[in-house]
Amino acid sequence: MKPKDIIKRNKHYRCLEYDHEQDGDIYLISCGIEHCDAGICFGPDVRDGYHLHVVLSGTGILSVNGQTLHPHFGQMFILKHNEKVQYIADKKDPWEYCWVTFNGSNAGRLSEEIGFVDGVYCLNSKIEAQQFFQLVCRMHEKPEMNYINDLRRRGILLEFLALALEATETSARKTARRYDYSPEVYVNRAIDFIHYNYATIKVNDIMEYIGFSRSYFSTLFKKQTGLSPQEYLMQYRMKQSCRLLLETDQPIQEIASHVGYDDPLTFSKAFKKALKTNPTEYRLKNQNAETNPESPKKIYKNEE
């Protein structure tokens, strides 16, 4: 339902509103910026969609569901789908805010993820308000309504909502988000990262890529694979070393470099520790064999 108070808007009101049907899990209905006149009142009215406001300055009164709230600079507030609401700019320090109005099959769940569960309409924000303002300005840069710009604005909407999630995230919620996906998803992602980058990474690079603490993820990884990330990375390097030794004529020094060792001597020591023989002996012993009982695929049972 479109608001009935358009005539009350002042020259500082900027709004970009879709006049055609949208669909999807999350889609944009409108976005805007307004520096309200003192005491200006909107509603009481029922609005379609979820209207997420970030207060850029000032304060006001939000009356909804039997509550009277006073959102101010450093906070965000929401008008929820099909709920009757009234909001009034303060007479002495009227608010300026930016907003996005969104809907879709996941809109309600996402608003709750941000923290707007039943009975909650106003939250503190840990993110500078200007970051939200800049995203709304980006949506207004190309106001033409066409499919390309629809996609562009939908992408910026997702940035806005992701920023809102970050802005309201508590320590408890941050810990809970570790389990957004199953452990197998994170471990498999780490394994793929190792396979693509084994020659240039350290264990801390894996942790940064996955986004977990080293101690926590090492426990998770070992539970799934039987190896720590360090052990897995080392074994994968040795596996690739074995493959290069048997399938190519490259010198040991080149192979060492290919699998992440600048010093051939360090590589040889690591190889011997893992396979109980040095790289040269391994190549001589296996390269002419019709069958290879010590092939890399059989050496490391934890890898495919």
Phi and psi restraints in degrees (value plus and minus 20) as a CYANA .aco file:
   2 LYS   PHI     -96.7   -56.7
   2 LYS   PSI     126.8   166.8
   3 PRO   PHI     -83.9   -43.9
   3 PRO   PSI     131.1   171.1
   4 LYS   PHI    -118.8   -78.8
   4 LYS   PSI     -10.7    29.3
   5 ASP   PHI    -132.3   -92.3
   5 ASP   PSI       6.9    46.9
   6 ILE   PHI     -78.0   -38.0
   6 ILE   PSI     -55.5   -15.5
   7 ILE   PHI     -86.5   -46.5
   7 ILE   PSI     -36.8     3.2
   8 LYS   PHI    -103.4   -63.4
   8 LYS   PSI     -29.0    11.0
   9 ARG   PHI     -92.4   -52.4
   9 ARG   PSI     124.6   164.6
  10 ASN   PHI    -120.5   -80.5
  10 ASN   PSI    -194.0  -154.0
  11 LYS   PHI     -89.4   -49.4
  11 LYS   PSI     -32.7     7.3
  12 HIS   PHI    -109.5   -69.5
  12 HIS   PSI     -15.3    24.7
  13 TYR   PHI    -107.9   -67.9
  13 TYR   PSI     104.3   144.3
  14 ARG   PHI    -148.1  -108.1
  14 ARG   PSI     104.2   144.2
  15 CYS   PHI    -160.9  -120.9
  15 CYS   PSI     116.3   156.3
  16 LEU   PHI    -135.7   -95.7
  16 LEU   PSI      94.6   134.6
  17 GLU   PHI    -146.0  -106.0
  17 GLU   PSI     113.9   153.9
  18 TYR   PHI     -93.4   -53.4
  18 TYR   PSI     114.7   154.7
  19 ASP   PHI    -131.4   -91.4
  19 ASP   PSI      -3.3    36.7
  20 HIS   PHI    -153.5  -113.5
  20 HIS   PSI     139.9   179.9
  21 GLU   PHI     -85.6   -45.6
  21 GLU   PSI     120.9   160.9
  22 GLN   PHI    -137.3   -97.3
  22 GLN   PSI     140.1   180.1
  23 ASP   PHI    -168.5  -128.5
  23 ASP   PSI     151.3   191.3
  24 GLY   PHI     101.4   141.4
  24 GLY   PSI     158.9   198.9
  25 ASP   PHI     -85.2   -45.2
  25 ASP   PSI     -63.6   -23.6
  26 ILE   PHI    -159.1  -119.1
  26 ILE   PSI     107.5   147.5
  27 TYR   PHI    -163.2  -123.2
  27 TYR   PSI     136.6   176.6
  28 LEU   PHI    -109.2   -69.2
  28 LEU   PSI     113.8   153.8
  29 ILE   PHI    -122.3   -82.3
  29 ILE   PSI     -64.8   -24.8
  30 SER   PHI    -180.2  -140.2
  30 SER   PSI     145.8   185.8
  31 CYS   PHI    -173.2  -133.2
  31 CYS   PSI     131.4   171.4
  32 GLY   PHI    -190.5  -150.5
  32 GLY   PSI     158.9   198.9
  33 ILE   PHI    -159.1  -119.1
  33 ILE   PSI     118.5   158.5
  34 GLU   PHI    -170.9  -130.9
  34 GLU   PSI     113.4   153.4
  35 HIS   PHI    -123.9   -83.9
  35 HIS   PSI      83.1   123.1
  36 CYS   PHI     -94.5   -54.5
  36 CYS   PSI     130.7   170.7
  37 ASP   PHI     -90.3   -50.3
  37 ASP   PSI     133.1   173.1
  38 ALA   PHI     -79.2   -39.2
  38 ALA   PSI     109.2   149.2
  39 GLY   PHI      56.0    96.0
  39 GLY   PSI     -16.7    23.3
  40 ILE   PHI     -84.6   -44.6
  40 ILE   PSI     116.5   156.5
  41 CYS   PHI    -139.0   -99.0
  41 CYS   PSI     115.3   155.3
  42 PHE   PHI    -139.1   -99.1
  42 PHE   PSI     106.5   146.5
  43 GLY   PHI      73.4   113.4
  43 GLY   PSI    -189.1  -149.1
  44 PRO   PHI     -86.7   -46.7
  44 PRO   PSI     120.1   160.1
  45 ASP   PHI    -177.2  -137.2
  45 ASP   PSI     139.2   179.2
  46 VAL   PHI    -124.8   -84.8
  46 VAL   PSI     108.9   148.9
  47 ARG   PHI    -132.4   -92.4
  47 ARG   PSI     122.8   162.8
  48 ASP   PHI     -99.3   -59.3
  48 ASP   PSI     129.1   169.1
  49 GLY   PHI      58.0    98.0
  49 GLY   PSI    -193.3  -153.3
  50 TYR   PHI    -134.5   -94.5
  50 TYR   PSI     100.7   140.7
  51 HIS   PHI    -126.9   -86.9
  51 HIS   PSI      82.6   122.6
  52 LEU   PHI    -117.8   -77.8
  52 LEU   PSI      95.7   135.7
  53 HIS   PHI    -126.3   -86.3
  53 HIS   PSI     120.4   160.4
  54 VAL   PHI    -136.7   -96.7
  54 VAL   PSI     102.0   142.0
  55 VAL   PHI     -99.0   -59.0
  55 VAL   PSI      99.8   139.8
  56 LEU   PHI    -108.5   -68.5
  56 LEU   PSI     -48.3    -8.3
  57 SER   PHI    -187.2  -147.2
  57 SER   PSI     143.0   183.0
  58 GLY   PHI      54.3    94.3
  58 GLY   PSI    -182.3  -142.3
  59 THR   PHI    -176.0  -136.0
  59 THR   PSI     157.8   197.8
  60 GLY   PHI    -191.6  -151.6
  60 GLY   PSI    -191.2  -151.2
  61 ILE   PHI    -140.4  -100.4
  61 ILE   PSI     112.9   152.9
  62 LEU   PHI    -138.7   -98.7
  62 LEU   PSI      99.0   139.0
  63 SER   PHI    -134.0   -94.0
  63 SER   PSI      98.0   138.0
  64 VAL   PHI    -177.2  -137.2
  64 VAL   PSI     115.5   155.5
  65 ASN   PHI      33.4    73.4
  65 ASN   PSI      20.0    60.0
  66 GLY   PHI      60.5   100.5
  66 GLY   PSI     -16.9    23.1
  67 GLN   PHI    -128.2   -88.2
  67 GLN   PSI     128.3   168.3
  68 THR   PHI    -140.7  -100.7
  68 THR   PSI      94.3   134.3
  69 LEU   PHI    -138.0   -98.0
  69 LEU   PSI     141.7   181.7
  70 HIS   PHI    -149.2  -109.2
  70 HIS   PSI      49.7    89.7
  71 PRO   PHI     -79.9   -39.9
  71 PRO   PSI     122.2   162.2
  72 HIS   PHI    -164.2  -124.2
  72 HIS   PSI     158.4   198.4
  73 PHE   PHI     -72.1   -32.1
  73 PHE   PSI     114.2   154.2
  74 GLY   PHI      74.0   114.0
  74 GLY   PSI     -15.8    24.2
  75 GLN   PHI    -149.6  -109.6
  75 GLN   PSI     146.5   186.5
  76 MET   PHI    -149.8  -109.8
  76 MET   PSI     130.7   170.7
  77 PHE   PHI    -158.0  -118.0
  77 PHE   PSI     140.0   180.0
  78 ILE   PHI    -151.2  -111.2
  78 ILE   PSI     123.9   163.9
  79 LEU   PHI    -125.1   -85.1
  79 LEU   PSI     104.5   144.5
  80 LYS   PHI    -115.3   -75.3
  80 LYS   PSI     137.6   177.6
  81 HIS   PHI     -78.3   -38.3
  81 HIS   PSI     106.9   146.9
  82 ASN   PHI      43.1    83.1
  82 ASN   PSI       5.3    45.3
  83 GLU   PHI    -131.3   -91.3
  83 GLU   PSI     119.2   159.2
  84 LYS   PHI     -97.7   -57.7
  84 LYS   PSI     113.1   153.1
  85 VAL   PHI    -167.1  -127.1
  85 VAL   PSI     131.7   171.7
  86 GLN   PHI    -156.4  -116.4
  86 GLN   PSI     118.0   158.0
  87 TYR   PHI    -161.5  -121.5
  87 TYR   PSI     120.0   160.0
  88 ILE   PHI    -152.3  -112.3
  88 ILE   PSI     110.8   150.8
  89 ALA   PHI     -92.3   -52.3
  89 ALA   PSI     119.5   159.5
  90 ASP   PHI     -78.8   -38.8
  90 ASP   PSI     125.2   165.2
  91 LYS   PHI     -95.0   -55.0
  91 LYS   PSI     -48.2    -8.2
  92 LYS   PHI    -117.9   -77.9
  92 LYS   PSI     -56.7   -16.7
  93 ASP   PHI    -153.8  -113.8
  93 ASP   PSI      49.1    89.1
  94 PRO   PHI     -83.1   -43.1
  94 PRO   PSI     124.1   164.1
  95 TRP   PHI     -98.6   -58.6
  95 TRP   PSI     133.6   173.6
  96 GLU   PHI    -137.6   -97.6
  96 GLU   PSI     115.1   155.1
  97 TYR   PHI    -165.1  -125.1
  97 TYR   PSI     140.8   180.8
  98 CYS   PHI    -136.3   -96.3
  98 CYS   PSI     137.7   177.7
  99 TRP   PHI    -172.0  -132.0
  99 TRP   PSI     140.3   180.3
 100 VAL   PHI    -148.8  -108.8
 100 VAL   PSI     120.0   160.0
 101 THR   PHI    -131.6   -91.6
 101 THR   PSI     104.5   144.5
 102 PHE   PHI    -156.2  -116.2
 102 PHE   PSI     141.5   181.5
 103 ASN   PHI    -174.1  -134.1
 103 ASN   PSI    -194.5  -154.5
 104 GLY   PHI     111.6   151.6
 104 GLY   PSI     150.3   190.3
 105 SER   PHI     -83.4   -43.4
 105 SER   PSI     -44.5    -4.5
 106 ASN   PHI    -124.7   -84.7
 106 ASN   PSI     -13.5    26.5
 107 ALA   PHI     -83.8   -43.8
 107 ALA   PSI     -65.0   -25.0
 108 GLY   PHI     -83.3   -43.3
 108 GLY   PSI     -64.9   -24.9
 109 ARG   PHI     -82.8   -42.8
 109 ARG   PSI     -60.8   -20.8
 110 LEU   PHI     -86.9   -46.9
 110 LEU   PSI     -60.1   -20.1
 111 SER   PHI     -81.5   -41.5
 111 SER   PSI     -56.2   -16.2
 112 GLU   PHI     -89.9   -49.9
 112 GLU   PSI     -56.9   -16.9
 113 GLU   PHI     -80.2   -40.2
 113 GLU   PSI     -58.3   -18.3
 114 ILE   PHI     -84.9   -44.9
 114 ILE   PSI     -48.8    -8.8
 115 GLY   PHI     110.0   150.0
 115 GLY   PSI     -22.3    17.7
 116 PHE   PHI    -108.4   -68.4
 116 PHE   PSI      45.5    85.5
 117 VAL   PHI     -96.0   -56.0
 117 VAL   PSI    -199.5  -159.5
 118 ASP   PHI     -73.1   -33.1
 118 ASP   PSI     108.2   148.2
 119 GLY   PHI      65.3   105.3
 119 GLY   PSI     -23.4    16.6
 120 VAL   PHI    -130.2   -90.2
 120 VAL   PSI     105.6   145.6
 121 TYR   PHI    -148.8  -108.8
 121 TYR   PSI     -30.6     9.4
 122 CYS   PHI    -159.4  -119.4
 122 CYS   PSI     114.4   154.4
 123 LEU   PHI    -158.9  -118.9
 123 LEU   PSI     129.6   169.6
 124 ASN   PHI     -93.0   -53.0
 124 ASN   PSI     130.3   170.3
 125 SER   PHI    -138.3   -98.3
 125 SER   PSI     111.8   151.8
 126 LYS   PHI    -109.9   -69.9
 126 LYS   PSI     -24.5    15.5
 127 ILE   PHI    -122.6   -82.6
 127 ILE   PSI     119.8   159.8
 128 GLU   PHI     -78.2   -38.2
 128 GLU   PSI     111.6   151.6
 129 ALA   PHI     -80.1   -40.1
 129 ALA   PSI     -50.9   -10.9
 130 GLN   PHI     -82.7   -42.7
 130 GLN   PSI     -45.3    -5.3
 131 GLN   PHI     -85.6   -45.6
 131 GLN   PSI     -59.5   -19.5
 132 PHE   PHI     -88.3   -48.3
 132 PHE   PSI     -62.8   -22.8
 133 PHE   PHI     -76.9   -36.9
 133 PHE   PSI     -64.2   -24.2
 134 GLN   PHI     -84.5   -44.5
 134 GLN   PSI     -55.1   -15.1
 135 LEU   PHI     -85.8   -45.8
 135 LEU   PSI     -62.8   -22.8
 136 VAL   PHI     -84.3   -44.3
 136 VAL   PSI     -59.3   -19.3
 137 CYS   PHI     -80.0   -40.0
 137 CYS   PSI     -58.4   -18.4
 138 ARG   PHI     -83.4   -43.4
 138 ARG   PSI     -56.3   -16.3
 139 MET   PHI     -83.9   -43.9
 139 MET   PSI     -51.1   -11.1
 140 HIS   PHI    -105.2   -65.2
 140 HIS   PSI     -28.8    11.2
 141 GLU   PHI     -85.4   -45.4
 141 GLU   PSI     -53.6   -13.6
 142 LYS   PHI    -145.3  -105.3
 142 LYS   PSI      63.8   103.8
 143 PRO   PHI     -96.4   -56.4
 143 PRO   PSI     -32.4     7.6
 144 GLU   PHI     -80.0   -40.0
 144 GLU   PSI     115.2   155.2
 145 MET   PHI    -108.4   -68.4
 145 MET   PSI      77.9   117.9
 146 ASN   PHI    -166.7  -126.7
 146 ASN   PSI     152.3   192.3
 147 TYR   PHI     -83.3   -43.3
 147 TYR   PSI     -58.6   -18.6
 148 ILE   PHI     -82.4   -42.4
 148 ILE   PSI     -68.0   -28.0
 149 ASN   PHI     -89.6   -49.6
 149 ASN   PSI     -51.8   -11.8
 150 ASP   PHI     -78.1   -38.1
 150 ASP   PSI     -66.4   -26.4
 151 LEU   PHI     -83.9   -43.9
 151 LEU   PSI     -61.6   -21.6
 152 ARG   PHI     -81.3   -41.3
 152 ARG   PSI     -67.2   -27.2
 153 ARG   PHI     -89.2   -49.2
 153 ARG   PSI     -53.7   -13.7
 154 ARG   PHI     -83.9   -43.9
 154 ARG   PSI     -58.2   -18.2
 155 GLY   PHI     -83.2   -43.2
 155 GLY   PSI     -61.9   -21.9
 156 ILE   PHI     -88.4   -48.4
 156 ILE   PSI     -55.7   -15.7
 157 LEU   PHI     -77.3   -37.3
 157 LEU   PSI     -63.8   -23.8
 158 LEU   PHI     -84.3   -44.3
 158 LEU   PSI     -56.3   -16.3
 159 GLU   PHI     -81.4   -41.4
 159 GLU   PSI     -64.0   -24.0
 160 PHE   PHI     -79.9   -39.9
 160 PHE   PSI     -67.6   -27.6
 161 LEU   PHI     -89.0   -49.0
 161 LEU   PSI     -56.6   -16.6
 162 ALA   PHI     -83.8   -43.8
 162 ALA   PSI     -59.4   -19.4
 163 LEU   PHI     -84.9   -44.9
 163 LEU   PSI     -57.8   -17.8
 164 ALA   PHI     -84.5   -44.5
 164 ALA   PSI     -59.7   -19.7
 165 LEU   PHI     -80.2   -40.2
 165 LEU   PSI     -64.5   -24.5
 166 GLU   PHI     -86.3   -46.3
 166 GLU   PSI     -57.0   -17.0
 167 ALA   PHI     -87.8   -47.8
 167 ALA   PSI     -46.1    -6.1
 168 THR   PHI    -132.7   -92.7
 168 THR   PSI     -12.9    27.1
 169 GLU   PHI     -93.3   -53.3
 169 GLU   PSI     105.8   145.8
 170 THR   PHI    -113.2   -73.2
 170 THR   PSI     147.5   187.5
 171 SER   PHI     -80.4   -40.4
 171 SER   PSI     -60.3   -20.3
 172 ALA   PHI     -85.3   -45.3
 172 ALA   PSI     -63.3   -23.3
 173 ARG   PHI     -87.5   -47.5
 173 ARG   PSI     -55.8   -15.8
 174 LYS   PHI     -83.8   -43.8
 174 LYS   PSI     -61.2   -21.2
 175 THR   PHI     -84.9   -44.9
 175 THR   PSI     -61.8   -21.8
 176 ALA   PHI     -83.2   -43.2
 176 ALA   PSI     -51.8   -11.8
 177 ARG   PHI     -87.3   -47.3
 177 ARG   PSI     -34.2     5.8
 178 ARG   PHI     -78.6   -38.6
 178 ARG   PSI     -44.5    -4.5
 179 TYR   PHI    -126.8   -86.8
 179 TYR   PSI       5.5    45.5
 180 ASP   PHI     -77.7   -37.7
 180 ASP   PSI     -53.8   -13.8
 181 TYR   PHI    -144.8  -104.8
 181 TYR   PSI     146.6   186.6
 182 SER   PHI     -89.5   -49.5
 182 SER   PSI     135.3   175.3
 183 PRO   PHI     -75.0   -35.0
 183 PRO   PSI     -54.5   -14.5
 184 GLU   PHI     -80.6   -40.6
 184 GLU   PSI     -55.3   -15.3
 185 VAL   PHI     -82.3   -42.3
 185 VAL   PSI     -66.2   -26.2
 186 TYR   PHI     -88.4   -48.4
 186 TYR   PSI     -61.4   -21.4
 187 VAL   PHI     -85.5   -45.5
 187 VAL   PSI     -64.6   -24.6
 188 ASN   PHI     -84.0   -44.0
 188 ASN   PSI     -55.5   -15.5
 189 ARG   PHI     -86.2   -46.2
 189 ARG   PSI     -60.1   -20.1
 190 ALA   PHI     -85.1   -45.1
 190 ALA   PSI     -60.0   -20.0
 191 ILE   PHI     -83.9   -43.9
 191 ILE   PSI     -64.0   -24.0
 192 ASP   PHI     -80.2   -40.2
 192 ASP   PSI     -61.1   -21.1
 193 PHE   PHI     -81.9   -41.9
 193 PHE   PSI     -61.3   -21.3
 194 ILE   PHI     -83.9   -43.9
 194 ILE   PSI     -65.3   -25.3
 195 HIS   PHI     -82.5   -42.5
 195 HIS   PSI     -54.6   -14.6
 196 TYR   PHI    -104.0   -64.0
 196 TYR   PSI     -43.0    -3.0
 197 ASN   PHI    -150.0  -110.0
 197 ASN   PSI      -4.7    35.3
 198 TYR   PHI     -75.6   -35.6
 198 TYR   PSI     -49.4    -9.4
 199 ALA   PHI     -99.5   -59.5
 199 ALA   PSI     -33.3     6.7
 200 THR   PHI    -145.8  -105.8
 200 THR   PSI     -19.2    20.8
 201 ILE   PHI    -132.7   -92.7
 201 ILE   PSI     142.0   182.0
 202 LYS   PHI    -137.5   -97.5
 202 LYS   PSI     151.4   191.4
 203 VAL   PHI     -80.8   -40.8
 203 VAL   PSI     -57.6   -17.6
 204 ASN   PHI     -82.0   -42.0
 204 ASN   PSI     -49.7    -9.7
 205 ASP   PHI     -85.0   -45.0
 205 ASP   PSI     -56.8   -16.8
 206 ILE   PHI     -84.5   -44.5
 206 ILE   PSI     -64.1   -24.1
 207 MET   PHI     -83.2   -43.2
 207 MET   PSI     -61.6   -21.6
 208 GLU   PHI     -84.9   -44.9
 208 GLU   PSI     -58.1   -18.1
 209 TYR   PHI     -86.4   -46.4
 209 TYR   PSI     -60.9   -20.9
 210 ILE   PHI    -101.8   -61.8
 210 ILE   PSI     -53.7   -13.7
 211 GLY   PHI      71.6   111.6
 211 GLY   PSI       6.5    46.5
 212 PHE   PHI    -138.3   -98.3
 212 PHE   PSI     141.1   181.1
 213 SER   PHI     -90.0   -50.0
 213 SER   PSI     133.0   173.0
 214 ARG   PHI     -82.6   -42.6
 214 ARG   PSI     -65.5   -25.5
 215 SER   PHI     -84.3   -44.3
 215 SER   PSI     -62.8   -22.8
 216 TYR   PHI     -86.0   -46.0
 216 TYR   PSI     -69.0   -29.0
 217 PHE   PHI     -91.2   -51.2
 217 PHE   PSI     -51.2   -11.2
 218 SER   PHI     -80.5   -40.5
 218 SER   PSI     -61.5   -21.5
 219 THR   PHI     -84.4   -44.4
 219 THR   PSI     -64.8   -24.8
 220 LEU   PHI     -82.9   -42.9
 220 LEU   PSI     -64.3   -24.3
 221 PHE   PHI     -84.6   -44.6
 221 PHE   PSI     -64.4   -24.4
 222 LYS   PHI     -86.8   -46.8
 222 LYS   PSI     -53.8   -13.8
 223 LYS   PHI     -83.6   -43.6
 223 LYS   PSI     -54.9   -14.9
 224 GLN   PHI    -104.4   -64.4
 224 GLN   PSI     -54.1   -14.1
 225 THR   PHI    -134.8   -94.8
 225 THR   PSI     -36.7     3.3
 226 GLY   PHI      64.9   104.9
 226 GLY   PSI     -20.7    19.3
 227 LEU   PHI    -150.6  -110.6
 227 LEU   PSI     133.0   173.0
 228 SER   PHI     -96.8   -56.8
 228 SER   PSI     141.3   181.3
 229 PRO   PHI     -75.8   -35.8
 229 PRO   PSI     -58.0   -18.0
 230 GLN   PHI     -83.6   -43.6
 230 GLN   PSI     -64.3   -24.3
 231 GLU   PHI     -85.7   -45.7
 231 GLU   PSI     -60.2   -20.2
 232 TYR   PHI     -84.7   -44.7
 232 TYR   PSI     -64.7   -24.7
 233 LEU   PHI     -80.5   -40.5
 233 LEU   PSI     -64.0   -24.0
 234 MET   PHI     -83.2   -43.2
 234 MET   PSI     -65.7   -25.7
 235 GLN   PHI     -85.5   -45.5
 235 GLN   PSI     -56.7   -16.7
 236 TYR   PHI     -87.6   -47.6
 236 TYR   PSI     -57.5   -17.5
 237 ARG   PHI     -81.9   -41.9
 237 ARG   PSI     -61.8   -21.8
 238 MET   PHI     -87.2   -47.2
 238 MET   PSI     -56.7   -16.7
 239 LYS   PHI     -81.5   -41.5
 239 LYS   PSI     -64.7   -24.7
 240 GLN   PHI     -87.4   -47.4
 240 GLN   PSI     -52.5   -12.5
 241 SER   PHI     -82.4   -42.4
 241 SER   PSI     -66.0   -26.0
 242 CYS   PHI     -79.6   -39.6
 242 CYS   PSI     -62.9   -22.9
 243 ARG   PHI     -81.6   -41.6
 243 ARG   PSI     -64.5   -24.5
 244 LEU   PHI     -88.4   -48.4
 244 LEU   PSI     -56.0   -16.0
 245 LEU   PHI     -84.9   -44.9
 245 LEU   PSI     -57.1   -17.1
 246 LEU   PHI    -107.6   -67.6
 246 LEU   PSI     -50.0   -10.0
 247 GLU   PHI    -122.0   -82.0
 247 GLU   PSI     -27.9    12.1
 248 THR   PHI    -154.2  -114.2
 248 THR   PSI     149.1   189.1
 249 ASP   PHI    -126.0   -86.0
 249 ASP   PSI      -1.3    38.7
 250 GLN   PHI     -82.6   -42.6
 250 GLN   PSI     122.2   162.2
 251 PRO   PHI     -81.9   -41.9
 251 PRO   PSI     136.8   176.8
 252 ILE   PHI     -77.1   -37.1
 252 ILE   PSI     -59.4   -19.4
 253 GLN   PHI     -80.4   -40.4
 253 GLN   PSI     -61.2   -21.2
 254 GLU   PHI     -88.5   -48.5
 254 GLU   PSI     -60.9   -20.9
 255 ILE   PHI     -83.2   -43.2
 255 ILE   PSI     -62.6   -22.6
 256 ALA   PHI     -76.3   -36.3
 256 ALA   PSI     -64.9   -24.9
 257 SER   PHI     -85.1   -45.1
 257 SER   PSI     -60.3   -20.3
 258 HIS   PHI     -82.5   -42.5
 258 HIS   PSI     -50.8   -10.8
 259 VAL   PHI    -123.2   -83.2
 259 VAL   PSI      -9.4    30.6
 260 GLY   PHI      84.6   124.6
 260 GLY   PSI      -3.4    36.6
 261 TYR   PHI    -136.3   -96.3
 261 TYR   PSI      98.8   138.8
 262 ASP   PHI     -95.2   -55.2
 262 ASP   PSI     -47.5    -7.5
 263 ASP   PHI    -127.6   -87.6
 263 ASP   PSI      94.5   134.5
 264 PRO   PHI     -77.7   -37.7
 264 PRO   PSI     -53.7   -13.7
 265 LEU   PHI     -86.3   -46.3
 265 LEU   PSI     -62.1   -22.1
 266 THR   PHI     -82.2   -42.2
 266 THR   PSI     -60.5   -20.5
 267 PHE   PHI     -81.5   -41.5
 267 PHE   PSI     -66.4   -26.4
 268 SER   PHI     -81.8   -41.8
 268 SER   PSI     -60.2   -20.2
 269 LYS   PHI     -84.7   -44.7
 269 LYS   PSI     -63.1   -23.1
 270 ALA   PHI     -84.8   -44.8
 270 ALA   PSI     -60.4   -20.4
 271 PHE   PHI     -82.8   -42.8
 271 PHE   PSI     -65.3   -25.3
 272 LYS   PHI     -86.9   -46.9
 272 LYS   PSI     -56.7   -16.7
 273 LYS   PHI     -83.9   -43.9
 273 LYS   PSI     -56.6   -16.6
 274 ALA   PHI    -100.6   -60.6
 274 ALA   PSI     -58.9   -18.9
 275 LEU   PHI    -135.3   -95.3
 275 LEU   PSI     -17.5    22.5
 276 LYS   PHI      44.5    84.5
 276 LYS   PSI       0.8    40.8
 277 THR   PHI    -176.2  -136.2
 277 THR   PSI     138.4   178.4
 278 ASN   PHI    -107.0   -67.0
 278 ASN   PSI     146.4   186.4
 279 PRO   PHI     -78.2   -38.2
 279 PRO   PSI     -60.5   -20.5
 280 THR   PHI     -84.4   -44.4
 280 THR   PSI     -65.8   -25.8
 281 GLU   PHI     -84.1   -44.1
 281 GLU   PSI     -58.8   -18.8
 282 TYR   PHI     -81.4   -41.4
 282 TYR   PSI     -64.0   -24.0
 283 ARG   PHI     -84.8   -44.8
 283 ARG   PSI     -67.1   -27.1
 284 LEU   PHI     -83.9   -43.9
 284 LEU   PSI     -57.3   -17.3
 285 LYS   PHI     -92.2   -52.2
 285 LYS   PSI     -51.2   -11.2
 286 ASN   PHI    -133.6   -93.6
 286 ASN   PSI     -39.6     0.4
 287 GLN   PHI     -89.7   -49.7
 287 GLN   PSI     -43.7    -3.7
 288 ASN   PHI    -122.8   -82.8
 288 ASN   PSI     -19.1    20.9
 289 ALA   PHI     -94.4   -54.4
 289 ALA   PSI     118.6   158.6
 290 GLU   PHI     -89.3   -49.3
 290 GLU   PSI     -57.5   -17.5
 291 THR   PHI    -143.4  -103.4
 291 THR   PSI     131.2   171.2
 292 ASN   PHI    -146.8  -106.8
 292 ASN   PSI      71.5   111.5
 293 PRO   PHI     -84.6   -44.6
 293 PRO   PSI     -35.9     4.1
 294 GLU   PHI    -127.2   -87.2
 294 GLU   PSI       7.8    47.8
 295 SER   PHI     -80.9   -40.9
 295 SER   PSI     131.8   171.8
 296 PRO   PHI     -74.7   -34.7
 296 PRO   PSI     -50.9   -10.9
 297 LYS   PHI     -87.6   -47.6
 297 LYS   PSI     -45.3    -5.3
 298 LYS   PHI    -118.6   -78.6
 298 LYS   PSI     -35.6     4.4
 299 ILE   PHI     -90.5   -50.5
 299 ILE   PSI     -62.2   -22.2
 300 TYR   PHI    -132.4   -92.4
 300 TYR   PSI      79.1   119.1
 301 LYS   PHI     -88.4   -48.4
 301 LYS   PSI     -36.6     3.4
 302 ASN   PHI    -106.1   -66.1
 302 ASN   PSI     -22.6    17.4
 303 GLU   PHI    -137.1   -97.1
 303 GLU   PSI     130.1   170.1
